[in-house]
Amino acid sequence: MTNIKEVARQAGVSASTVSRVLNAKGYVNEATRQKVLQAVQQTGYRPNVLAKSLKSGRSNTICLMVPSMQNPIFPEMARGVEDVARRSGFTVVLCNTNEDDTVEKAYIDKMKTQWIDGFVVCSSMGRADHIRALRGEGFPLVLVNRFEERDVNRLDIVAVDNFKAAYDAVQYLIGAGHRRIALASGREELYFYRERFRGYCRALEDAGIPLDDALVLRETSGVESFDRLTREVMALPDPPTAVFAASDPKAFVVMHALHDMGLRIPADVSVLGFDNVSLSSMVEPPLSTVAQPLYEMGAVATKNLIHQIRYKEQNGQLPPPVHSVLGVDLIVRRSTR
């Protein structure tokens, strides 16, 4: 295999000059740089990535862990992660856990032995102490969207204010004249869904509307359970005039059930989602929704992770944790009145 000394001989320069050109470190005049690049092309030289990793203690590779790529919020987050990583000279390894703790733990164990520089984790469940342990072991770590209240000021987090976002969404529906507002709620073991439920409850309370548990649709067997739950709630003697769904996929199932029942959206029932995934503007009618900055969440998480990696390299320890709270927008389309 061609080595750096052969490239140097071909270019008529020293091996250290070749190294400076390839690593973009130190000054090399343009004519010399072009000679080196031409010699690299002529010799077919490829740097030994493993040797560089062993020398620097870094592989310039990060792990992105998601619970399911079938969930439409994660492709956009992943794009934000990959764009920032690529611009910073990092490669991303994607691990899809399928919401399985065993798979998640196996991935983590494998990644820790593969010269991974850090983890962006979107798959964390409340009990996932194996993820929290990564920071204690010295691994740069950022949690995105999924975290627990106890993680604040202990781990790096990128998320939105789910309580306020849900509160404002329900306030919008109340302001539009709705008093019977159902909630298509999420899994209670996830903190962000608990916060969205809390925001829903507080908005009703502040408007003097009693909480009616019959209007809280609780997921039982995946998102498809909201088809049955929607039919049941609309069969009540006093059915809701609006449904606030804690995620866009839940809203899509609710809308499908309403269509099947012959109910008009929004003339009979308004539907409001949460996420603003790409499909939300394409359904009929287009879905009003709380827009999370999904791409930006991935991008900020990766910037924060790379900062941790470089800080640790310079200082021998991780920097203090950062909690990045990003803003949301309420996008009003034709599914609400």
C-alpha positions as CSV (number, residue, x, y, z in Angstrom):
1,M,0.0,0.0,0.0
2,T,1.1,3.5,-0.8
3,N,2.3,5.4,2.3
4,I,2.9,9.1,3.0
5,K,6.6,8.9,2.3
6,E,5.9,7.8,-1.2
7,V,3.5,10.7,-1.7
8,A,6.2,13.0,-0.4
9,R,8.8,11.6,-2.7
10,Q,6.5,12.0,-5.7
11,A,5.7,15.6,-4.8
12,G,9.3,16.4,-3.9
13,V,8.4,17.6,-0.4
14,S,8.7,16.3,3.1
15,A,6.3,13.9,4.7
16,S,5.4,16.6,7.3
17,T,4.4,18.9,4.4
18,V,2.1,16.2,3.0
19,S,0.6,15.7,6.5
20,R,-0.1,19.5,6.8
21,V,-1.8,19.5,3.4
22,L,-4.0,16.5,4.1
23,N,-5.0,17.6,7.6
24,A,-5.3,21.3,6.7
25,K,-3.1,22.3,9.6
26,G,-0.3,24.9,9.3
27,Y,0.6,27.0,6.3
28,V,1.5,25.5,2.9
29,N,1.8,27.7,-0.2
30,E,-0.7,27.0,-2.9
31,A,1.8,25.7,-5.5
32,T,3.1,23.2,-3.0
33,R,-0.4,22.2,-1.9
34,Q,-1.4,21.5,-5.5
35,K,1.8,19.3,-6.0
36,V,0.9,17.3,-3.0
37,L,-2.7,16.8,-4.1
38,Q,-1.5,15.8,-7.5
39,A,0.9,13.2,-6.0
40,V,-1.9,11.9,-3.8
41,Q,-4.0,11.3,-6.9
42,Q,-1.2,9.8,-8.9
43,T,-0.2,7.3,-6.1
44,G,-3.7,6.5,-5.0
45,Y,-2.8,7.2,-1.4
46,R,-5.5,6.8,1.2
47,P,-4.9,7.8,4.8
48,N,-5.0,5.0,7.4
49,V,-8.0,6.1,9.4
50,L,-7.5,3.5,12.1
51,A,-3.9,4.7,12.7
52,K,-5.1,8.3,12.8
53,S,-7.8,7.4,15.3
54,L,-5.3,5.5,17.5
55,K,-2.9,8.6,17.5
56,S,-5.6,11.2,18.1
57,G,-8.0,9.2,20.3
58,R,-10.8,10.2,17.9
59,S,-12.5,8.5,15.0
60,N,-14.6,11.6,13.9
61,T,-17.6,9.2,14.1
62,I,-20.8,9.8,16.1
63,C,-23.7,7.5,16.8
64,L,-27.3,8.7,16.2
65,M,-29.8,6.5,18.1
66,V,-33.5,6.7,17.2
67,P,-36.5,4.6,18.4
68,S,-38.0,4.1,15.0
69,M,-37.3,5.5,11.5
70,Q,-41.0,4.8,10.8
71,N,-41.9,7.7,13.0
72,P,-41.9,10.7,10.6
73,I,-40.2,13.1,13.0
74,F,-36.9,11.3,12.9
75,P,-35.9,11.5,9.2
76,E,-35.9,15.3,9.5
77,M,-34.0,15.2,12.8
78,A,-31.5,12.8,11.3
79,R,-31.0,15.2,8.3
80,G,-30.1,18.0,10.8
81,V,-27.6,15.7,12.6
82,E,-26.0,14.5,9.4
83,D,-25.7,18.0,7.7
84,V,-23.9,19.5,10.7
85,A,-21.7,16.4,11.3
86,R,-20.6,16.3,7.6
87,R,-19.7,20.0,7.6
88,S,-17.6,19.4,10.7
89,G,-15.8,16.4,9.3
90,F,-17.7,13.7,11.2
91,T,-19.5,10.6,10.0
92,V,-22.8,9.4,11.5
93,V,-23.7,5.8,12.4
94,L,-27.5,5.3,12.6
95,C,-28.8,2.8,15.2
96,N,-32.6,2.1,15.1
97,T,-33.7,0.5,18.4
98,N,-37.3,-0.3,17.5
99,E,-38.3,0.8,21.0
100,D,-36.5,-2.2,22.4
101,D,-34.3,-1.8,25.5
102,T,-32.3,-5.0,24.7
103,V,-31.5,-3.7,21.2
104,E,-30.6,-0.3,22.5
105,K,-28.2,-1.7,25.1
106,A,-26.6,-4.0,22.5
107,Y,-26.0,-1.1,20.2
108,I,-24.5,1.0,23.0
109,D,-22.1,-1.8,24.1
110,K,-21.0,-2.3,20.4
111,M,-20.6,1.4,19.7
112,K,-18.5,1.9,22.9
113,T,-15.9,-0.5,21.4
114,Q,-16.0,1.0,17.9
115,W,-14.1,4.3,18.6
116,I,-17.4,6.2,18.6
117,D,-16.7,9.8,19.7
118,G,-20.1,10.5,21.1
119,F,-23.9,9.8,21.1
120,V,-27.0,11.7,20.0
121,V,-29.8,9.8,21.5
122,C,-33.5,10.3,20.5
123,S,-34.6,6.9,21.9
124,S,-34.3,7.3,25.6
125,M,-37.1,6.0,27.8
126,G,-37.6,7.1,31.4
127,R,-35.8,4.0,32.9
128,A,-32.8,4.1,30.5
129,D,-30.1,4.4,33.0
130,H,-27.7,2.6,30.6
131,I,-27.9,5.7,28.5
132,R,-27.4,8.1,31.4
133,A,-24.3,6.1,32.4
134,L,-22.5,7.1,29.2
135,R,-21.7,10.6,30.4
136,G,-20.3,9.1,33.7
137,E,-18.1,6.9,31.5
138,G,-16.7,10.0,29.8
139,F,-18.7,9.7,26.5
140,P,-20.1,13.0,25.0
141,L,-23.9,12.6,25.0
142,V,-26.9,14.7,24.0
143,L,-30.5,13.7,24.5
144,V,-33.0,15.0,21.9
145,N,-36.7,15.3,22.6
146,R,-36.8,12.4,25.1
147,F,-35.5,13.0,28.6
148,E,-36.7,13.0,32.2
149,E,-37.0,16.0,34.5
150,R,-34.1,14.6,36.6
151,D,-31.8,14.8,33.5
152,V,-31.9,18.7,33.5
153,N,-28.5,20.1,34.5
154,R,-27.1,16.6,34.5
155,L,-27.1,15.8,30.8
156,D,-27.1,17.8,27.6
157,I,-30.7,18.1,26.3
158,V,-32.3,19.6,23.2
159,A,-36.0,19.8,23.2
160,V,-39.0,22.2,23.2
161,D,-41.1,23.4,26.1
162,N,-43.8,20.8,25.7
163,F,-46.0,22.1,28.5
164,K,-46.2,25.6,27.1
165,A,-46.6,24.4,23.5
166,A,-49.6,22.2,24.5
167,Y,-51.0,24.9,26.7
168,D,-50.9,27.5,23.8
169,A,-52.4,24.9,21.4
170,V,-55.4,24.2,23.7
171,Q,-55.8,28.0,24.4
172,Y,-56.1,28.5,20.6
173,L,-58.9,25.9,20.4
174,I,-60.7,27.5,23.4
175,G,-60.3,30.9,21.8
176,A,-62.0,29.5,18.7
177,G,-65.0,28.7,20.8
178,H,-64.4,25.1,21.7
179,R,-65.4,23.9,25.2
180,R,-65.4,20.1,24.6
181,I,-61.8,19.4,23.6
182,A,-60.6,15.8,23.5
183,L,-56.9,14.9,23.9
184,A,-55.3,12.0,21.9
185,S,-52.6,11.5,24.5
186,G,-49.3,9.7,24.3
187,R,-47.5,7.0,26.3
188,E,-47.3,8.1,29.9
189,E,-43.8,6.7,30.4
190,L,-42.4,9.5,28.1
191,Y,-41.9,12.8,29.9
192,F,-42.7,15.0,26.9
193,Y,-46.2,13.3,26.6
194,R,-46.8,13.9,30.3
195,E,-45.9,17.5,29.8
196,R,-48.2,17.9,26.9
197,F,-51.0,16.4,29.0
198,R,-50.2,18.8,31.8
199,G,-50.4,21.7,29.4
200,Y,-53.8,20.5,28.1
201,C,-55.1,20.3,31.7
202,R,-53.8,23.7,32.7
203,A,-55.3,25.4,29.7
204,L,-58.7,23.9,30.5
205,E,-58.3,24.9,34.2
206,D,-57.3,28.5,33.4
207,A,-60.4,28.8,31.1
208,G,-62.7,27.4,33.8
209,I,-63.4,24.2,31.9
210,P,-63.6,21.1,34.0
211,L,-61.3,18.2,33.0
212,D,-63.5,15.4,31.7
213,D,-61.6,12.1,31.8
214,A,-63.9,10.6,29.1
215,L,-62.4,13.1,26.7
216,V,-58.8,11.8,27.3
217,L,-58.0,9.2,24.7
218,R,-55.1,7.0,26.1
219,E,-53.0,5.0,23.6
220,T,-53.4,1.3,24.3
221,S,-51.8,-0.7,21.5
222,G,-49.9,1.7,19.2
223,V,-51.1,4.7,17.3
224,E,-53.8,2.7,15.5
225,S,-55.7,2.4,18.8
226,F,-56.9,6.0,18.2
227,D,-59.3,4.8,15.5
228,R,-61.3,2.9,18.1
229,L,-60.9,5.5,20.7
230,T,-62.1,8.3,18.3
231,R,-65.2,6.3,17.5
232,E,-65.9,5.8,21.2
233,V,-65.5,9.4,22.2
234,M,-67.7,10.6,19.3
235,A,-70.4,8.3,20.4
236,L,-70.7,10.1,23.8
237,P,-74.0,11.9,24.5
238,D,-72.0,15.2,24.5
239,P,-69.1,14.5,22.1
240,P,-66.1,16.8,21.6
241,T,-66.1,19.6,19.0
242,A,-62.3,19.5,18.8
243,V,-59.5,17.0,19.2
244,F,-55.9,17.9,20.2
245,A,-53.6,15.1,19.2
246,A,-50.2,14.9,21.1
247,S,-48.5,14.0,17.8
248,D,-49.3,14.3,14.1
249,P,-49.5,10.5,13.5
250,K,-52.2,10.3,16.2
251,A,-54.0,13.2,14.5
252,F,-53.9,11.4,11.1
253,V,-55.6,8.3,12.7
254,V,-58.2,10.5,14.3
255,M,-58.9,12.3,11.0
256,H,-59.3,9.0,9.2
257,A,-61.7,7.7,11.8
258,L,-63.8,10.9,11.6
259,H,-63.9,10.7,7.8
260,D,-65.1,7.0,8.1
261,M,-67.8,8.2,10.5
262,G,-69.1,10.7,8.0
263,L,-68.0,13.7,10.1
264,R,-66.7,16.8,8.5
265,I,-63.4,18.4,9.5
266,P,-63.5,21.1,10.7
267,A,-67.2,21.8,10.3
268,D,-68.2,19.1,12.8
269,V,-64.9,18.5,14.6
270,S,-61.6,20.5,14.6
271,V,-58.4,18.5,14.7
272,L,-55.0,19.9,15.9
273,G,-51.8,18.0,15.8
274,F,-48.2,18.3,17.2
275,D,-45.0,18.0,15.3
276,N,-45.6,19.4,11.7
277,V,-44.2,16.4,9.9
278,S,-44.0,16.7,6.1
279,L,-47.3,14.8,5.6
280,S,-49.3,17.2,7.8
281,S,-49.7,19.7,4.9
282,M,-50.6,17.0,2.4
283,V,-53.6,15.3,4.2
284,E,-57.1,16.5,3.4
285,P,-57.9,18.9,5.0
286,P,-54.3,20.1,5.7
287,L,-53.6,19.6,9.4
288,S,-53.2,22.5,11.8
289,T,-50.4,21.6,14.1
290,V,-47.7,22.7,16.6
291,A,-44.5,22.8,14.6
292,Q,-41.4,21.5,16.3
293,P,-38.1,22.6,14.7
294,L,-37.2,19.0,13.9
295,Y,-34.2,19.8,11.6
296,E,-32.9,22.4,14.0
297,M,-33.2,20.0,17.0
298,G,-30.9,17.5,15.2
299,A,-28.5,20.3,14.1
300,V,-28.2,21.9,17.6
301,A,-27.8,18.5,19.2
302,T,-24.9,17.7,16.9
303,K,-23.2,21.1,17.4
304,N,-23.5,20.6,21.1
305,L,-22.1,17.1,20.9
306,I,-19.1,18.2,18.7
307,H,-18.4,21.0,21.3
308,Q,-18.3,18.3,24.0
309,I,-15.9,16.2,22.0
310,R,-13.5,19.1,21.3
311,Y,-13.8,20.4,24.8
312,K,-12.9,17.0,26.3
313,E,-10.0,16.7,23.9
314,Q,-8.6,20.1,25.1
315,N,-9.5,19.9,28.8
316,G,-9.6,16.2,29.6
317,Q,-13.2,16.3,30.8
318,L,-16.7,17.1,29.6
319,P,-18.1,20.6,29.8
320,P,-21.0,21.5,32.0
321,P,-24.4,20.2,30.6
322,V,-26.5,22.5,28.4
323,H,-30.3,22.5,28.2
324,S,-31.3,23.9,24.8
325,V,-35.0,24.8,24.6
326,L,-36.1,25.6,21.1
327,G,-39.2,27.5,20.0
328,V,-42.3,26.2,18.3
329,D,-44.9,27.7,16.0
330,L,-48.6,27.1,15.8
331,I,-49.4,26.5,12.2
332,V,-53.1,27.0,11.4
333,R,-54.4,25.2,8.4
334,R,-57.8,23.9,7.3
335,S,-58.4,21.2,10.0
336,T,-59.5,23.7,12.6
337,R,-62.0,26.5,12.8
